[in-house]
Amino acid sequence: MSRLRDRWTPWVAVAALVLVVAVTVAIVRREPELSLAGRRDAALATEIAAASLLVAAAVATWRASTVFAMLLTGTALAWLATEWNTPVAGPVFTPGLVLYAAWPALLAAAALHGLDAQRLSKPAVVLLTVAFGSGVGLLGVGSAVVFDPAAQGCGECPTNPLLVADAPRLGHALGQIGLALTAAWAVAFALLALARIARASPARRRWSAPVLVPAAAAVLLWGVDAVHGLERGFVSNDPTDRTLRLAEAGALALVAVGVALARVRARRTRRALAQLVLDIGAAPMPGEVRAWLADSLGDPTIALLYRLEGGEWIDAEGRETALSPPAEGEATRVRVAGQDVFAVIHRRGLLDDPTLLSELVTTASLALEHDRLHAACRARLEQLRASRARIVAEADSQRRQLERDLHDGAQQRLVAVALTIRLARLRIAPDDAELETRLAAAEAGVRAAVVALRDVAHGLFPAVLAEEGLAAALEELSEQVPRLVPRSLPPGRFPSEVESAAYFATVESLRLTQHDVTVEAVAEEGELRVVIGAGNQTDSMMLQIQDRVGAVGGTAAVCDGRLRVEMPCAS
Amino acid sequence: MRLVIADDEALLREGLARVLEDSGFDIVGRCGDAEALLRMVEARQPDVAIVDIRMPPGHGDDGLVAAEEIRRRHPDVGVLVLSQYLDSRYAARLLEEVPAGAGYLLKDRVSEVAVVADALRRIADGDCVIDPTIVSRLVARKRARGPLDVLTEREREVLALVAEGRSNGAIGERLFLSRKTVDSYVSQVFTKLDLRESPEQNRRVLAVLTYLRST
């Protein structure tokens, strides 16, 4: 329904313009001397051109900001209606009487409402009240109800149906007050417009100033005219009035140009965004949406953050980040159905234009949602990986502690026990052969326990791995397990979880086979690549190894009967 | 022979002292940490200090550090490091840092009094001693290049004994061979493995140990 209305209301505006122009031309032509345009056709043409440009600009913005467009159309029509305030106006004489000073108030309302439907501040509301009160109230209706054309000696004037009682002195007073107020609010409006421009961010200023500045100029010119007519109590058509009228026409034309500029800018952005959707298609790479936004909005500092259901913010790579813009930037959150969905970090003021932001959300929403899901997925994977890594690291640390406890505690005690038995053996009577045999057996048992315990402790977590790294640990392992054959091993240190993953992959391979096991490794391109040759490896045997390697973000796969483990190890 | 024993496990320390006293050694000091050990060596000037590798305060390789310190300050005092670690790296480090009069034995050897006594005497003589278990593991390792394959069984036996720190004379006694035969075996082994023979016995042990570890 509202869409249908959107479609035909602009044409109503155009039809109204045509009608008003026709009426105005007829009135001015009938008695040019009485009009503001005067005898010169060019002046009339300029007036009509200014009105037409305003209506054209209004039609162009109708869909995006209907209220603004209607106010602009009203301004254009009222601007022409100023010419109706003349004895030869016939049936529109009274409307001319009432509306001849209405256009500056309508223009002020349009400019303050703006293309982006600004909420009116209190001073703006007061100002518009004064504007309409003085323009339509005092100068229009107020003067009309006490003006009897016939009594004032205007024989050819049509009758004034609004007339209550003829009171020329009151009419004069009302006119003077109206003109004084007009001059006052014109200045106030200019100041308000300037203040708004000064306070606006650069981006908003770029597209609001071209409308506000000429609007303020037009209103000020009207204010000057009001001062000029203050003594006589009404705006007339002497040469000064006519000159000012022409200047006002120029200012109004500039308002229309300013509106058009803002529209062109918005359309360009939308086209760029539409192109973005076409270009990134169904499967944008992470970061591609960001690059395109930076390109189309002309802000290379742009960054996109997405919000997870848990409330944390992540970047396109899925890394958790704080929603804190840099010093010269700001963060704009975008909410859908009351929920933060993503945020744009950008140059200050870039997204002040709400139409731009809503264009962005509607046009790029598919791509953004895709990017967001992608980032969320990565974030979840990263959380899982981190959790696995923590579990493995915790297990390693516990095994290391256990290894220390066994070495320092149990093993030492057992050695001491063996020693004590030995002391006892030295002190038994030479003829007690049975006791000697038993003690010897006990001592041998304890010593065997020491050896067994040492092997257990070493299998838990070799101290050499933590102290000297992978190469030393594998060399040392080969001293214990002769069938392990270390080949070339990189001497440097790597992150401890990477070293232990490589080490335990080797230990597991040794466990899975009775054959010789070769191990070689190379560190290149930020990865530690380990190749373990153990004869008859298959994927199904690799579950434990894959768990460990996966926990550090690496891969393990059997290839040509050899296990290849690759782990990122950039420090 | 005068000894100082440093081990934080009191039961083991006292037991070892008793066993060694029974075997005719003179225990002039006992302590439980590295600092006390250094003071005691300073004060009592023993022939050999027996040092546990893992001691307070660090519980890491404090004993090894203390051994190096003793040898630096008191070149006449030998050091026997007792370790619960089978791997050869600490042994190699000890020999690298302490050129002579040092030994590295596994801790579970302490009840084999004869082995300990033999090691102590050799250390007091300025030789070096490496635990046979560690050496035999090194020799038994499979290797990518297999350099030990060129040696005969007998030559490998000789190589292991050299690595344990035995002199040619001692090797001869062990294998029932004449000194001359052992000399020729040793030079044969060194030639085959491309090692330089050093007149100093401890240098030759380090060379062999390093060779075994690195191949």
Interface residues (C-beta under 8 A of the other chain):
Chain A: R404 H407 D408 Q411 Q412 R413 V415 A416 A418 L419 T420 I421 R422 L423 L426 E443 R447 V450 V451 R454 H458 P462 A463 V464 E467 E468 A472 E475 E476 S478 E479 Q480 P482 R483 L484 V485 P486 R487 D516 T518
Chain B: E9 L11 L12 G15 L16 R18 V19 D22 R54 H59 G60 Q84 Y85 L86 D87 S88 R89 K107 D108 V110 S111 V113 I134 R137 L138 A140 R141 K142 R143 A144 R213
